[in-house]
Structures are given as C-alpha cells and as structure tokens.
Amino acid sequence: VALAWQLGELQMQAGLPVTPEDFTRAAFNPGLMEVVYHWARGMPFQEICELTEVMEGSIVRTIVRLDETTREFRDAARVMGDARLFKQMMAASQAIKRDVIFAASLYVA
C-alpha cells in the first residue's frame, strides 16, 4: 500500500490528474485475497464462492491469472539464478492449481 501511495504522489508531482489516494485505491484492490488464500489452503470451490459476492467466473479467472503470474516469476527466477524464488513460485502454483478451476473446459470440443 505504501508503494502504491508513493507512486500516486510521484504521478501527481509529474502533473498527472491523480491523487495518491485515488491511485492507491485503483492499484491496490485486495478484494479476492481472502478467497485465493483459502483456495490455496484447500477450501472447496463451493465454500470459496460463499465468501464473496464476486461471480464464479471472475474467481476462476483471477486464480488462473495468478498461476500465469507465478509461471512468469519462475521463468524470471530461472534466468536470474534465484533458486529460492523459483521454489516459492513453484509451491504457490502447486497450491492453487487444483480441482475445478484447472479442469479442462466443458465447452471445448
């Protein structure tokens, strides 16, 4: 949050029409953090959906995008030679990559 606030201040100083508060609110949205946390800890999808009013498709898309992000971080860690970061991202991916969210689509022939 502090970093987002500082970026908002820098943008305001550069003459952009944004306040640090508005930028922080737009850049940092922890809305699905609790949902993803419980998913990674093994909570069933049906119970995850009861934690929020966010549509199921948005939850799925968020977790799939998070897995894509962990994959990009793993690739970066490999290039940098950071084995610790690589292992952390691998563990994060393994924690979220399960069940209905990563099942093959029923709509693809």
VENJO-V749903 format. One record per backbone hydrogen bond with DSSP energy under -0.5 kcal/mol. CO is the residue of the C=O (numbers start at 1). NH is the residue of the N-H. E is the energy in kcal/mol with one decimal. If there is no record, write none. Layout:
CO|NH|E  CO|NH|E
This chain:
1|5|-2.3  2|6|-2.3  3|7|-2.3  4|8|-2.2  5|9|-2.2  6|10|-2.4  7|11|-2.2  8|12|-2.2  9|13|-2.6  10|14|-1.7  11|16|-2.5  12|15|-1.4  16|18|-2.3  19|23|-2.6  20|24|-2.6  21|25|-2.4  22|26|-2.1  23|27|-2.9  24|28|-2.5  27|29|-0.7  28|30|-0.5  30|33|-1.7  30|34|-0.6  32|36|-2.7  33|37|-2.6  34|38|-2.4  35|39|-2.2  36|40|-2.8  37|41|-1.4  38|43|-2.5  39|42|-1.8  44|48|-2.1  45|49|-2.4  46|50|-0.9  48|51|-1.6  49|52|-0.8  55|58|-0.6  55|59|-1.6  56|60|-2.6  57|61|-2.7  58|62|-2.3  59|63|-2.3  60|64|-2.6  61|65|-2.5  62|66|-2.1  63|67|-2.1  64|68|-2.1  65|69|-2.2  66|70|-2.5  67|71|-2.0  68|72|-2.0  69|73|-2.5  70|74|-2.3  71|75|-2.2  72|76|-2.3  73|77|-2.9  74|78|-2.4  75|79|-2.0  76|80|-2.5  77|81|-1.3  77|82|-2.5  81|83|-1.1  82|86|-2.1  83|87|-2.3  84|88|-2.2  85|89|-2.5  86|90|-2.1  87|91|-2.5  88|92|-2.3  89|93|-2.3  90|94|-2.4  91|95|-1.8  92|96|-1.5  93|97|-2.1  96|98|-1.6  98|101|-0.7  98|102|-0.7  99|102|-1.2  100|103|-1.1  107|109|-0.5
